[in-house]
Amino acid sequence: MQHPRLPSTIAFDVAPRFLVSKRLSFWRPAERAEVSIETLHKQLPPYMPQKGEQYMSARQRAHFKQLLELLRDELSADIERTVQTMQDEATVFADPNDRASQESDIAIELRNRDRERKLIKKIDETIAKIDADDYGYCKSCGAEIGLKRLEARPTATMCIDCKTLEEIRERQVAK
């Protein structure tokens, strides 16, 4: 139905805006849990080394393996929830603008899930390094990465100095 004070061409342009807020809530459901290191630390507190404890002891490796497994499980559950939501709640909009917005939202979600899938692969590789007693040491210089850095980024493969140098080189090449 046309608004009495608007011409017919504008009335069509105004109508789809009401659907946007409903559609956005579909792609970002309240039950979806964002995965972060802070969330995982609520379930598994950060590792506190004992005085005189050797770096990457069996207890430390077990802690980081458990942390990585929790992270992997959370990511996998998040991916499954998204796929299930996309299958259950897919809506076909008659308006081309609404369809384009929906497809854009789907593309963003799929890109995020692809990033999470790559992170799961990296987590699996890191768990394999823990099992091979090769975890916690820089792949460039062989120095200790450090417990605090590993707590913040359990999949880290480089010490902070080597990573900083790598990022500087990347910026120089990009210029």
C-alpha positions in Angstrom: 0.0 0.0 0.0 1.3 3.4 -1.0 1.8 6.1 1.6 -0.6 9.0 0.9 2.0 11.7 0.9 4.7 9.9 -1.1 4.9 9.2 -4.8 4.8 5.6 -5.8 8.5 5.4 -6.7 9.6 6.4 -3.3 7.2 4.2 -1.4 8.8 1.1 -2.9 12.3 2.3 -1.8 11.2 2.9 1.8 9.5 -0.5 2.4 12.6 -2.8 2.4 14.2 -0.9 5.3 11.9 -2.5 7.8 13.2 -5.9 6.9 16.9 -5.1 7.5 16.7 -5.2 11.3 14.9 -8.5 11.2 17.4 -10.0 8.8 20.4 -8.9 10.8 19.2 -10.6 13.9 18.9 -13.8 11.9 22.6 -13.9 11.0 23.7 -12.9 14.5 21.6 -15.1 16.8 21.8 -14.4 20.5 22.9 -18.0 21.3 26.0 -17.7 19.1 29.1 -17.7 21.3 32.1 -15.6 20.2 35.3 -17.5 20.8 38.1 -15.6 22.5 41.0 -16.3 24.7 39.3 -14.5 27.5 36.3 -16.8 27.3 38.6 -19.8 27.4 40.5 -18.5 30.4 37.2 -18.4 32.3 37.0 -22.2 31.7 40.7 -22.8 32.1 42.7 -20.3 34.1 46.1 -19.2 32.8 49.0 -21.4 33.7 51.1 -20.3 36.7 54.5 -21.9 36.7 55.9 -23.1 40.0 59.2 -21.7 41.2 62.1 -23.4 39.5 59.9 -25.2 37.0 61.5 -26.0 33.7 60.2 -24.3 30.5 57.7 -26.5 28.6 57.4 -29.2 31.3 54.9 -31.9 30.9 52.4 -29.9 33.0 52.8 -26.9 30.8 52.4 -28.9 27.6 49.3 -30.6 29.0 47.8 -27.2 29.9 48.4 -25.7 26.4 47.0 -28.9 24.8 43.9 -28.6 26.9 43.6 -24.9 26.0 43.9 -25.7 22.3 41.4 -28.5 22.4 38.9 -26.3 24.2 39.4 -23.6 21.5 39.1 -26.2 18.7 35.8 -27.5 20.2 34.4 -24.0 20.6 35.2 -23.2 17.0 33.8 -26.4 15.7 30.6 -25.9 17.6 30.3 -22.3 16.3 30.8 -23.5 12.7 28.1 -26.2 13.1 25.7 -23.7 14.7 26.1 -21.3 11.8 25.6 -24.0 9.2 22.5 -25.2 11.0 21.1 -21.7 11.3 21.7 -21.1 7.6 19.9 -24.3 6.6 17.0 -23.8 9.0 16.2 -20.1 8.6 17.0 -19.4 5.0 14.5 -16.9 3.6 13.8 -16.0 0.0 13.1 -12.3 -0.4 11.1 -11.1 -3.4 12.9 -7.7 -3.4 16.3 -7.8 -5.2 17.8 -5.5 -2.7 16.9 -7.7 0.2 18.2 -10.8 -1.6 21.5 -8.9 -2.3 21.8 -8.0 1.4 21.1 -11.5 2.5 23.7 -12.9 0.1 26.2 -10.4 1.3 25.5 -11.4 4.9 25.9 -15.1 3.9 29.2 -14.3 2.2 30.5 -12.6 5.3 29.5 -15.5 7.5 31.1 -18.0 5.2 34.3 -16.0 5.0 34.4 -16.0 8.8 33.8 -19.7 9.0 36.6 -20.3 6.5 38.9 -18.3 8.7 37.9 -20.4 11.7 38.4 -23.6 9.6 41.9 -22.5 8.9 42.5 -21.7 12.6 41.3 -25.3 13.4 43.9 -26.6 11.0 46.5 -24.5 12.7 45.4 -25.7 16.1 45.7 -29.4 15.0 49.2 -28.7 13.8 50.1 -27.1 17.1 48.7 -30.0 19.1 50.9 -32.3 16.9 53.9 -30.1 17.9 53.0 -30.5 21.6 52.8 -34.3 21.1 56.2 -34.2 19.4 57.7 -32.1 22.3 58.4 -29.3 19.8 56.0 -26.7 21.2 56.9 -23.4 22.7 60.1 -22.6 20.7 60.6 -20.1 17.9 60.7 -21.6 14.5 63.2 -18.9 13.3 65.7 -18.6 16.1 64.9 -21.5 18.4 64.4 -19.3 21.5 61.6 -19.8 24.0 58.4 -18.1 22.9 57.3 -17.5 26.5 54.4 -18.6 28.6 52.6 -15.2 28.5 52.7 -15.0 24.7 51.5 -18.6 24.4 48.6 -17.8 26.8 47.6 -14.9 24.6 48.2 -16.8 21.3 48.5 -20.5 21.9 49.2 -21.1 18.2 52.2 -18.8 18.1 55.2 -20.2 16.3 57.6 -17.3 16.7 59.0 -15.3 19.6 58.0 -11.7 19.8 61.3 -10.4 18.4 61.3 -12.6 15.3 57.6 -11.8 14.7 58.2 -8.1 15.0 61.0 -8.3 12.5 58.8 -10.4 10.1 56.1 -7.8 10.3 58.5 -4.9 9.6 59.8 -6.8 6.5 56.2 -7.4 5.3 55.4 -3.7 5.6 58.6 -2.8 3.7 57.8 -5.2 0.9 54.2 -3.9 0.7 55.3 -0.3 0.1 
